[in-house]
């Protein structure tokens, strides 16, 4: 099984693909392949960001379970 790439690696690969496609020097068949790869990388990055957001929105409670973090305002 191949090792999963980091968010940063995926983002850099996506940026490179976008630059290649924006240059406009890519034959149509290659452009379609690069576009498809770019869309997969974009989805992967989005998924990783969503996962990170979910983790940031949780805190470790004293009983060891993850619970939603809520700010309680004093009145």
C-alpha positions as CSV (number, residue, x, y, z in Angstrom):
1,X,0.0,0.0,0.0
2,X,1.4,3.4,-1.0
3,X,2.0,5.9,1.8
4,X,-0.6,8.7,1.9
5,X,0.7,12.1,0.8
6,X,0.5,15.0,3.2
7,X,-1.8,17.9,2.7
8,X,1.1,20.2,1.8
9,X,2.4,17.7,-0.8
10,X,-1.1,17.4,-2.3
11,X,-1.5,21.2,-2.4
12,X,1.9,21.7,-4.1
13,X,1.1,19.1,-6.7
14,X,-2.3,20.8,-7.3
15,X,-0.6,24.2,-7.7
16,X,1.8,22.7,-10.2
17,X,-1.0,21.1,-12.2
18,X,-2.9,24.4,-12.3
19,X,0.2,26.2,-13.5
20,X,0.6,23.7,-16.3
21,X,-3.0,23.9,-17.4
22,X,-3.0,27.7,-17.2
23,X,0.0,27.9,-19.5
24,X,-2.2,26.4,-22.2
25,X,0.6,24.3,-23.8
26,X,-0.9,21.0,-22.8
27,X,-2.4,18.7,-25.5
28,X,-6.1,18.1,-25.0
29,X,-5.8,14.5,-23.8
30,X,-3.1,15.4,-21.4
31,X,-5.1,18.4,-20.2
32,X,-8.1,16.1,-19.4
33,X,-5.8,13.8,-17.4
34,X,-4.2,16.7,-15.5
35,X,-7.6,18.2,-14.8
36,X,-9.0,14.9,-13.5
37,X,-5.9,14.5,-11.3
38,X,-6.2,18.1,-10.1
39,X,-9.9,17.6,-9.1
40,X,-8.9,14.5,-7.1
41,X,-6.1,16.4,-5.4
42,X,-8.5,19.3,-4.6
43,X,-11.0,16.8,-3.1
44,X,-8.3,15.2,-1.0
45,X,-7.1,18.6,0.3
46,X,-10.7,19.5,1.1
47,X,-11.3,16.3,2.9
48,X,-8.1,16.8,5.0
49,X,-9.1,20.3,5.8
50,X,-12.6,19.2,6.9
51,X,-11.1,16.5,9.1
52,X,-8.7,19.0,10.7
53,X,-11.5,21.4,11.3
54,X,-13.5,18.7,13.0
55,X,-10.5,17.9,15.3
56,X,-9.9,21.5,16.1
57,X,-13.6,21.9,17.1
58,X,-13.3,19.2,19.7
59,X,-11.4,19.1,23.0
60,X,-10.2,16.1,25.0
61,X,-12.4,15.9,28.1
62,X,-11.1,14.6,31.5
63,X,-12.8,11.2,30.8
64,X,-10.7,10.8,27.6
65,X,-13.6,11.3,25.2
66,X,-13.7,13.9,22.5
67,X,-16.6,16.4,23.0
68,X,-17.7,19.4,21.1
69,X,-16.1,22.6,22.3
70,X,-18.4,25.3,23.5
71,X,-17.6,28.7,24.9
72,X,-19.7,29.4,27.9
73,X,-20.3,33.1,28.5
74,X,-20.8,34.2,32.1
75,X,-23.8,36.5,32.6
